[in-house]
Each structure stands twice: as structure tokens, then as C-alpha cells.
Amino acid sequence: MPIPSRHRLAGCAAAVLALILTGAGCAAPAGDAGTTGIHLSTATPAARGDIDGFTWALYAEPPVLDYLYAFDYPQNTVLANVCESLMRWTPQLTVEPGLAEKASNPDPTTWVYDLRPNVRFHSGATLTADDAVASLNRHLDPELGSYWVEDFKNVASVEKTGPLQVTVHLKTPDALFPQAMANSAGTVANAATMREQGRRFGTADGGLDCTGPFTLGKWEQGASLRLDRFDGYRGKRARAGHVDFVFLPDSAARTNALLTGEVDGSFAVPPESLSRFRAADIGTVHQGQSLTTVNLAVSDLGGTLSDVRVRRALMLALDREGFAEGAMRGAATPTNSLVVKDIWRGIPEEPVARELAALPPVKRDLTEAKRLVDEAGARGKKVTVASSPLGPDVALLATAVQDAGRRIGLDMEIRTVAPDAFTALFSDPEARKGLDLFPFTYYLSLSDPLAMYGNFRTGQFENYAGYSSPEYDALVDRATAEYDPAKRGVLTAGLARMAADAALCLPVAEYPGPMFLNKRITGAPTGISYMYAPWAAEVGAP
């Protein structure tokens, strides 16, 4: 059960990978993983026939399915098949038209979305610009508290400019905003239904009214949730008549359900069970680009870690290779970067390579680490690391950094907290008090490295340690305002170098999350695009 991410606030307590997430940008095509040494694919073989239905395992029950709060694996795995966004993330992790058949950018602070005609909601109503305006404006309502509000930080207004046209006015150019329209930030639902249901929208009592290939069916809280095929869907008819999602938080139970055929597939494959899955005759393990890294977040720049030399020493002392091979069962690759290497594809190679070559080495160097600790006068000083009984890899990473610190003369303490308290670390500064580091896994919701490195700008929600640098902020602003992906990528590589020099977060491993399908079904994507695109519609008989 990989480490929870900062990104998905609502559901990451039980996370299997609760590893976050923001198309026109620095695309990260899947394929051979290149430097990771792990072969990645974009999809399983295409389905050839229809099926009555299939069963899919989630590691946790979605607390709600309102797109405003769809900020973690369970919610998005389900919601992507029920609701659609203005744009769509493809299995190749590029962006293509979704509910909007066209997106245009007449000037740097204006985005115009022309909607497809004759699109039906599940209730039978027809999609109009009013629905899109209402859906986007919900993110701007502070009373609703959207988890995607950061993607709207530069939005000045959203208005209807035609029966099927929506225009978004920005306060300043923002290259991440149009990319975010392919994830939950760009979701469109029926305005009338949302008004009528209010706070019940997206709950087991209220339901949903969207345009995707499946409708929300019976939700048995604590057990399962069914999606039923929507025959009025605008696109290709789903091959399965229904999908049953079962909630299996216990990794052993989830493993057994998959290996016995009780469940047909899952994106939540426990790393500790990978050898059993790979040896099984009942199905196949696949790996795709998940844009996911396992890291140690620095949460306090005022204590022992206030000296950058101590933070750098911990990076050098950490046995990242041992963690990737041991805790992650060889499914991960040790890294010195906060983003996966693939995400830099399509960006000028020379300037990016120059910046990335300056990152600290992956290989452990205890001698240099001890020297830095002694130079900083930090020998014997305390560093407190959070852990939690969420899964073996959480505890193993906390133990690994404890061992690393002790080897270089630091007084390392592990503080174990309950899952709910661990989840609070990602949203509540008070919960982080007294902690210097905590493990977290981070997945991007955009194919753009700026989505990670922008987090260290002053005042950003995920700037856990409260880092502030006018120079860094200015470079983030320049990169955000740059619509040319190549130029933006070069600027972002500079941010990567600055973040590494300041050791703002300690990267550990790339994790291309494994998925499992039994032989009864095929067609699912293998990469993280399933979070925001209707993946279940492609699943059918081999």
C-alpha cells in the first residue's frame, strides 16, 4: 500500500498508492521507460467483444463523488467513467478535445471553449454553455471549498459567450490552466441538478447527472458501487453493461480477491504481492506511466533541517536503491528527481540535461553526508519523521530515513500517527507541528513538470515547509506565463535545479504503478490517464 499523497486530501488516509495531481504542454509519452529500466505500455490489448459486466477493486470507498472533491484514486477511478471534462487526457498523456470540440486562445489571458452539440446528460437534458459555466464557477465559490481551487487561482471570470460557448478570462497568463481542463477541474455536470441537490450532489443519497458512458447505479456504502452503461452516450458505446467497484482496504484481501477471480482487475496492486501476481496463471500484471514519485516531504525549515547542509546530507545518506528494490519489490526505480524522467520529453534536451545533471546523485554517499552534518554542527540534533500503519512501504521509508540519519550522526525519531492524522499532514499546518519529514507519494494530474515545482512558490498550499524565495517565485511566474511548452520546460528545469539545491523535498523513487487484469477482460489503460478519462468503456472480452 504505497504512501499517501499530498494531493488527494479526502481519500489518501487509506491509500494504496495514495500517491497527485494538472493538455497542451510538456507531453510525457508512455512506451519504453528509458532510464527507469522498466517497460511501460499505454494500454492492455484492445477488447474484441462485449461483456455483461466486470468487477474492479478499489483500496477505499470514495467519500463523495462530487467532482469538486474528486482528489484521490478511489473517487477519480469511478468518476472518470460518469462525468466528462472540457478536455480529455489520453493514454499517451496528451490532451485532446472532450466535451469541448475546440479550445482557442485568442489572447494570453482568454480561453474560449466551444462545446459539442447534442450532448445528453444522464437525466436526458441537453448540454449547454450554462452547464459549463455553472460547473466551473463552483470552483470559485469559497463556501464550497473545491479541492481544485489552485487551478483557478488566475481565473478572473467564467462567462457564457454563446449557446455552446464558454469564455474564461484570466488575471494573468497561465499555461497550466488549459491543461487542468482535462482533469476534474474541467468537469461539467447538469447545472439544474446541482442546484436542486445542493450538498447532496455526488453522494450516495443525491447521485450525479453527467454525460459519461456510465451512470451512477446502486451504491452500497461500505461495500460496493455499481455503474450502469448509458446508452445515450455521445461516443462509442461501452463494451460492459455494468461495472461493480468493490471496496477492499485490506491489501491481503484485495490480493486474494484478484487471484481467485472474485474480482477481475485493479489499479491498486499491493507492491508486497507483486511476485504472486506475476506468477499467477489467472491474469497479467501491466505497468504504465503513472507520473508518480515517492518522496520525503520537508515540513519544518525552522528546526534541525533549517540548515540546507543537513537536508542535503539526508539525501546523500538515504539508501534509495535499497528502498526501491526492497519496500517496492523492484517495481520502482531510485531517483534524484521530484518528477519522472519521461515528463521532460519534447523539451530541448541540452538545457534540461544541463540542469538535471546538477541534481544530487542517486547513489548513497555516507562520507560526504557525515561531512555536511559535521560542517553544519548538527551531530546529535533531533529530526522527527512521521510514519503511519497505512502499509508496509510507509513504515519502511520512515525506517530507511531513520537509519540514514543515524548513520551520519543525527538523532532520528519516528513518530507513528493514526491514518486520519497522517492524512491531515497534507492539509493542516497544525498537524505538521513538531515534524521535520513525512513520507508521501505524489502523482501529477498534468503532463507538465511545472505542476510539481510550482508547489514551492511562496504561499502555495503544498509548500509544506513554508519555503519562500523571491528568485524562485519570479521563475515560477515566468514559467507559468509561458505558453510555449519547450520554453516553459527549460524554465522549469531551472526550478528543478533550485529546488534540489535547497533540498526542499527529498526524492526517493519513480513508481510506475502496476495494475492487474484477469484473462476474462482486457482493454483498460495502464497509465494514470484512467483518473480523468472513461477507461471502463474500453474494457470488454479479449
C-alpha positions in Angstrom: 0.0 0.0 0.0 2.1 2.9 -1.2 2.4 6.1 0.6 -0.4 8.7 0.6 0.0 11.7 -1.5 -0.4 15.3 -0.5 -2.6 15.8 -3.5 -5.6 13.8 -2.7 -6.8 15.2 0.6 -10.1 13.4 1.1 -9.1 9.8 0.5 -5.4 9.4 1.0 -5.7 8.1 4.5 -6.4 4.6 3.3 -4.3 5.0 0.2 -2.9 2.1 -1.6 -0.9 4.4 -3.6 -2.4 7.4 -2.3 0.3 8.8 -4.2 -1.1 14.0 -7.1 -2.3 15.6 -9.4 -2.9 19.3 -13.7 -3.3 19.3 -22.5 -1.2 21.1 -24.4 2.0 21.1 -22.6 5.1 19.1 -22.0 3.7 15.7 -23.0 5.0 12.6 -21.4 4.5 9.9 -23.9 4.5 6.4 -22.5 6.3 3.5 -24.1 9.7 2.2 -23.1 10.5 3.7 -19.7 14.0 4.5 -20.9 16.1 5.4 -17.8 13.8 3.6 -15.4 14.7 0.2 -16.8 11.0 -0.9 -16.5 9.0 -1.4 -19.7 5.8 0.7 -19.7 2.8 0.4 -22.0 -0.1 2.7 -22.6 -2.9 0.1 -22.6 -3.7 -3.5 -22.5 -4.8 -5.3 -25.7 -8.0 -3.9 -27.2 -11.2 -5.7 -26.3 -12.9 -7.6 -29.2 -16.3 -8.3 -27.6 -18.9 -7.0 -25.2 -19.5 -8.4 -21.7 -22.3 -8.2 -19.3 -20.1 -6.6 -16.7 -16.9 -6.8 -14.7 -15.7 -6.2 -11.1 -13.0 -3.8 -10.1 -11.2 -3.4 -6.7 -10.6 -0.1 -5.0 -8.5 0.2 -1.9 -11.0 2.6 -0.3 -14.6 3.7 -0.7 -14.9 7.2 -2.3 -16.1 9.5 0.5 -18.0 11.5 -2.2 -18.2 11.7 -6.0 -18.7 15.4 -6.4 -16.0 16.4 -8.8 -15.0 19.4 -6.6 -13.6 16.9 -4.1 -12.5 14.1 -6.5 -8.9 14.4 -5.5 -7.7 10.9 -4.9 -7.6 7.5 -6.6 -10.9 5.9 -5.4 -13.0 9.0 -6.4 -11.4 9.6 -9.7 -11.2 5.9 -10.8 -15.1 5.9 -10.6 -16.0 9.4 -11.5 -13.9 9.4 -14.8 -16.5 7.0 -16.2 -19.5 9.0 -15.2 -18.6 12.6 -15.7 -16.5 14.3 -18.5 -14.3 17.3 -18.7 -14.0 20.0 -21.3 -10.8 18.4 -22.5 -9.5 14.8 -22.2 -6.3 13.2 -21.1 -5.2 10.5 -23.5 -3.4 7.2 -22.6 -0.3 8.9 -24.2 -0.8 11.7 -21.6 -1.5 14.4 -24.1 -4.7 16.5 -24.2 -7.4 16.2 -26.8 -11.0 17.7 -27.1 -13.5 16.4 -24.6 -16.9 18.0 -24.1 -15.4 21.0 -25.9 -14.8 20.2 -29.5 -12.5 23.2 -29.8 -10.3 25.3 -27.4 -8.9 28.6 -28.6 -6.6 31.2 -27.0 -7.3 34.5 -28.8 -5.0 36.3 -26.4 -2.8 35.3 -23.4 -5.5 35.8 -20.8 -8.5 34.4 -22.7 -9.6 30.8 -23.3 -12.6 30.0 -25.3 -14.3 26.6 -25.3 -16.8 25.6 -27.9 -19.0 22.7 -26.7 -20.1 19.8 -28.8 -23.8 20.0 -29.9 -26.5 17.5 -28.9 -24.7 16.0 -25.9 -27.1 14.4 -23.4 -26.9 14.3 -19.6 -28.0 11.1 -17.9 -31.2 12.8 -17.0 -32.0 13.4 -20.7 -31.3 17.1 -20.6 -29.1 18.6 -23.3 -25.7 20.2 -22.5 -25.5 23.9 -22.9 -22.9 26.6 -22.0 -24.9 27.4 -18.9 -24.0 24.0 -17.5 -20.3 24.5 -18.2 -20.3 28.0 -16.7 -22.0 26.8 -13.5 -19.7 23.8 -13.3 -16.5 25.9 -13.5 -17.8 28.6 -11.3 -18.4 26.2 -8.4 -14.6 26.0 -8.0 -14.6 29.8 -7.4 -17.1 29.6 -4.6 -15.2 29.7 -1.3 -18.3 28.3 0.5 -17.9 25.0 -1.4 -14.2 24.7 -0.8 -13.2 23.0 -4.0 -10.0 20.9 -3.8 -9.1 22.1 -7.3 -9.2 25.8 -6.4 -5.5 26.1 -7.0 -6.1 25.5 -10.8 -8.4 28.6 -10.7 -6.1 30.9 -8.9 -5.6 33.0 -12.0 -9.2 32.9 -13.2 -10.9 36.3 -13.2 -14.3 35.2 -14.6 -16.1 32.5 -16.5 -18.9 33.6 -18.8 -21.3 32.3 -21.4 -20.5 33.8 -24.8 -22.8 31.7 -26.9 -25.4 28.9 -26.6 -22.5 26.4 -26.7 -19.5 28.7 -26.0 -17.8 29.4 -22.6 -15.1 32.0 -22.2 -12.6 32.1 -19.3 -10.8 35.3 -18.6 -7.5 35.1 -16.7 -5.9 37.7 -14.5 -2.5 36.7 -15.9 -1.4 34.2 -18.5 -1.5 30.7 -17.0 -0.1 27.7 -19.1 -1.3 25.2 -16.5 -5.0 26.3 -16.6 -5.8 24.9 -20.1 -4.2 21.6 -19.2 -6.3 21.4 -16.0 -9.4 21.4 -18.1 -8.6 17.8 -18.9 -8.8 16.7 -15.2 -11.5 17.1 -12.6 -11.1 20.9 -12.6 -12.7 20.9 -16.1 -15.6 18.6 -15.3 -19.1 19.6 -16.5 -22.3 18.5 -14.8 -26.0 19.5 -15.2 -26.5 22.9 -13.6 -30.1 22.3 -12.7 -29.4 19.0 -11.0 -26.5 20.6 -9.0 -28.8 23.5 -7.9 -31.5 21.0 -6.9 -29.3 18.6 -5.0 -27.1 21.2 -3.3 -24.8 19.4 -0.8 -26.2 16.0 -1.7 -24.7 16.2 -5.2 -22.3 13.3 -5.7 -23.3 11.5 -2.5 -25.0 8.1 -2.2 -28.2 10.0 -1.4 -28.0 12.6 -4.1 -26.3 11.0 -7.1 -24.8 12.6 -10.2 -26.0 13.9 -13.6 -23.2 14.0 -16.1 -22.5 12.9 -19.7 -20.2 10.0 -19.4 -20.6 6.4 -20.8 -21.8 5.1 -17.4 -24.4 6.3 -15.0 -24.2 6.0 -11.2 -26.1 3.0 -10.1 -26.6 1.4 -6.7 -24.1 2.5 -4.0 -24.0 0.1 -1.0 -22.0 2.2 1.4 -19.1 0.2 3.0 -19.3 -2.5 0.4 -19.6 -1.6 -3.3 -20.8 0.8 -6.0 -22.3 0.0 -9.4 -22.1 1.9 -12.7 -24.6 1.1 -15.4 -24.0 1.6 -19.1 -25.5 4.8 -20.5 -26.9 4.0 -24.0 -27.4 7.7 -24.8 -23.7 8.4 -24.6 -22.3 10.7 -27.3 -19.3 8.5 -28.1 -18.6 4.8 -28.6 -20.9 2.6 -26.6 -19.3 1.0 -23.6 -18.5 -2.7 -24.0 -19.6 -3.7 -20.5 -23.2 -3.4 -19.3 -22.1 -2.5 -15.8 -19.0 -2.1 -13.6 -19.1 -3.2 -9.9 -16.5 -1.4 -7.8 -15.8 -3.3 -4.5 -14.0 -1.6 -1.6 -11.1 -3.7 -0.3 -8.9 -1.7 2.0 -7.0 -4.7 3.3 -4.2 -5.4 0.9 -4.2 -9.2 1.6 -8.0 -9.4 1.0 -7.6 -7.4 -2.3 -4.8 -9.7 -3.4 -6.8 -12.8 -2.7 -9.9 -11.5 -4.4 -7.9 -10.8 -7.6 -6.0 -14.1 -7.6 -9.1 -16.2 -7.0 -11.1 -14.4 -9.8 -13.6 -12.9 -7.4 -12.5 -9.5 -8.7 -11.5 -9.0 -12.4 -8.9 -6.2 -12.1 -7.5 -3.3 -10.1 -5.2 -0.4 -10.4 -4.4 -0.8 -6.7 -2.0 -3.8 -6.8 -0.2 -4.1 -3.4 3.6 -4.0 -4.1 4.2 -6.6 -1.5 2.1 -9.1 -3.5 3.7 -8.4 -6.9 5.6 -11.7 -7.1 2.3 -13.6 -6.5 0.6 -11.7 -9.3 3.5 -12.2 -11.7 3.4 -15.9 -11.1 -0.3 -16.3 -11.4 -1.9 -18.0 -14.4 -5.3 -16.2 -13.9 -4.1 -12.9 -15.3 -1.3 -10.4 -16.1 0.5 -7.5 -14.4 0.9 -4.4 -16.5 2.7 -1.2 -15.8 2.1 2.2 -17.3 3.3 5.8 -16.8 1.8 7.0 -13.6 3.8 10.3 -13.3 4.4 9.2 -9.7 7.3 9.7 -7.4 7.8 8.5 -3.8 9.4 11.3 -1.7 10.1 12.6 1.8 8.4 16.0 2.4 10.3 18.6 4.4 7.7 20.0 6.8 9.8 22.3 9.0 12.6 24.7 8.0 12.9 26.1 11.5 14.5 23.2 13.4 17.4 20.9 12.6 16.5 21.0 8.9 16.8 24.7 8.8 20.4 24.2 7.6 20.4 23.1 4.0 23.5 21.1 4.6 21.6 18.8 6.9 18.8 18.3 4.3 21.4 17.6 1.6 23.2 15.1 4.0 20.0 13.2 4.5 19.5 12.9 0.7 23.0 11.6 0.3 22.7 9.1 3.2 19.3 7.6 2.1 19.6 4.2 0.6 17.2 4.8 -2.3 18.3 1.8 -4.2 17.6 -0.5 -1.3 14.1 1.1 -0.8 13.1 0.7 -4.4 14.2 -2.9 -4.5 13.1 -3.9 -1.1 10.0 -2.0 0.0 8.7 -1.5 -3.5 9.6 -5.1 -4.6 11.6 -3.9 -7.6 8.5 -2.1 -9.1 10.1 1.3 -8.5 13.3 3.0 -9.7 15.5 5.1 -7.4 15.6 8.7 -8.5 17.1 12.1 -7.6 14.2 14.0 -9.2 10.8 15.0 -7.9 9.2 14.2 -11.3 9.6 11.2 -13.6 12.2 11.5 -16.3 9.7 10.9 -19.1 7.9 14.1 -18.4 10.8 16.1 -19.9 10.3 14.6 -23.3 9.6 17.2 -26.0 11.7 19.8 -24.2 15.0 21.0 -25.6 17.4 18.3 -24.4 20.6 20.3 -23.8 19.5 22.9 -21.3 17.3 20.4 -19.4 20.1 17.8 -19.3 22.5 20.5 -18.0 20.2 21.4 -15.1 19.3 17.8 -14.3 22.9 16.7 -14.4 23.5 19.1 -11.5 21.0 17.3 -9.2 22.4 15.3 -6.3 23.5 11.7 -7.2 21.2 8.8 -6.5 24.0 6.7 -5.1 24.5 6.7 -1.4 27.5 8.7 -0.1 27.8 8.4 3.7 31.2 10.0 3.8 30.0 13.3 2.2 26.8 13.2 4.2 28.8 12.9 7.5 31.0 15.8 6.4 28.0 18.0 5.8 26.4 17.2 9.2 29.7 18.0 11.0 30.1 21.2 9.0 26.6 22.3 10.0 27.3 21.4 13.6 24.2 19.2 13.6 25.7 16.0 15.1 23.3 14.7 17.8 20.5 17.0 16.8 17.0 15.6 16.6 15.0 15.0 13.4 11.4 13.7 13.7 9.9 11.7 10.9 6.2 10.8 10.7 5.0 7.2 10.0 1.6 5.5 10.0 0.2 2.0 9.7 -1.1 2.6 6.2 1.0 0.0 4.6 4.5 -1.5 4.9 6.1 0.9 2.5 5.2 3.9 4.6 6.9 2.5 7.7 9.8 1.2 5.6 10.5 4.6 4.1 10.3 6.2 7.6 12.7 3.5 8.9 15.0 4.0 5.9 15.5 7.7 6.6 15.8 7.0 10.3 18.7 4.6 9.5 20.2 7.1 7.1 20.2 9.9 9.7 21.6 7.7 12.5 24.5 6.6 10.3 25.5 10.3 9.8 25.2 11.3 13.4 21.6 12.7 13.7 19.2 11.8 16.5 16.3 10.3 14.4 12.9 9.8 16.0 9.9 8.2 14.3 6.5 9.4 15.4 3.8 7.0 14.4 0.3 8.6 13.9 -3.1 7.2 13.0 -4.1 7.1 9.3 -6.5 10.1 9.8 -3.8 12.1 11.5 -1.4 11.2 8.7 -3.9 12.4 6.1 -4.2 15.7 7.9 -0.5 16.4 7.3 -1.3 17.2 3.7 -3.9 19.9 4.6 -3.4 21.1 8.1 -0.2 23.1 9.2 -1.1 22.4 12.8 -0.9 18.6 12.2 2.6 19.0 10.9 3.9 20.8 14.0 6.8 19.0 15.6 7.6 17.0 12.5 10.5 17.5 10.2 9.8 15.0 7.5 7.0 12.7 6.3 6.7 10.2 3.5 4.5 11.0 0.6 3.8 9.8 -2.9 3.0 12.4 -5.5 1.3 12.0 -8.8 0.8 14.7 -11.4 -2.6 15.5 -12.9 -1.0 17.3 -15.8 1.8 16.2 -18.1 3.9 19.2 -17.1 6.8 19.3 -14.5 5.8 22.8 -13.5 2.8 21.2 -11.8 5.3 19.9 -9.2 7.8 22.6 -9.0 5.2 25.4 -8.8 4.4 24.0 -5.3 7.4 25.6 -3.7 6.3 29.1 -4.6 5.6 31.3 -1.6 2.2 30.7 -0.1 1.3 27.7 -2.2 -1.0 25.1 -0.5 1.5 22.3 -0.9 4.5 24.3 0.2 4.6 22.3 3.4 7.7 23.8 4.9 6.8 27.4 4.1 9.8 28.0 1.8 10.0 31.5 0.4 12.4 32.8 -2.2 11.7 35.9 -4.4 14.1 34.5 -7.0 12.2 31.2 -7.1 8.8 32.9 -7.1 9.8 35.0 -10.1 10.9 32.0 -12.1 7.7 30.2 -11.3 5.7 33.2 -12.5 7.8 33.3 -15.7 7.2 29.6 -16.4 3.5 29.8 -15.6 3.0 32.6 -18.1 4.9 30.9 -20.9 2.6 29.0 -23.2 5.3 27.6 -25.4 6.0 24.1 -23.9 9.6 24.0 -24.9 10.4 27.4 -23.4 8.4 26.6 -20.3 10.2 23.3 -19.9 13.6 25.0 -19.9 12.4 27.5 -17.2 11.0 24.6 -15.2 14.3 22.7 -15.4 15.9 25.8 -13.7 13.3 25.4 -10.9 14.2 21.7 -10.6 17.8 22.7 -10.0 16.9 25.4 -7.5 14.6 23.1 -5.6 17.3 20.4 -5.5 20.0 22.9 -4.3 17.7 24.0 -1.5 16.7 20.3 -0.8 13.1 21.4 -0.4 11.8 17.8 -0.8 13.8 14.5 -0.8 13.1 12.4 -3.9 13.3 8.6 -3.4 11.9 6.6 -6.3 9.8 6.7 -9.5 6.8 4.4 -9.2 5.0 3.3 -12.4 2.1 1.8 -10.6 1.3 -1.8 -11.5 -2.2 -2.9 -12.5 -3.7 -6.4 -12.8 -6.3 -7.9 -15.2 -7.5 -11.4 -15.2 -7.9 -13.2 -18.5 -11.6 -12.6 -18.7 -11.2 -8.9 -19.6 -8.9 -6.6 -21.5 -8.8 -3.0 -22.9 -8.0 -0.9 -19.8 -5.3 1.7 -20.0 -2.2 1.0 -17.9 -1.2 4.6 -17.1 -2.6 7.4 -15.0 -4.9 8.7 -17.7 -7.6 6.5 -16.2 -8.0 9.1 -13.4 -9.7 11.5 -15.8 -10.9 9.6 -18.9 -13.7 7.0 -19.3 -11.4 3.9 -19.1 -14.1 1.4 -18.2 -15.8 2.0 -21.5 -12.9 0.2 -23.3 -13.0 -2.9 -21.1 -14.5 -6.0 -22.7 -13.9 -9.5 -23.7 -10.5 -10.4 -25.2 
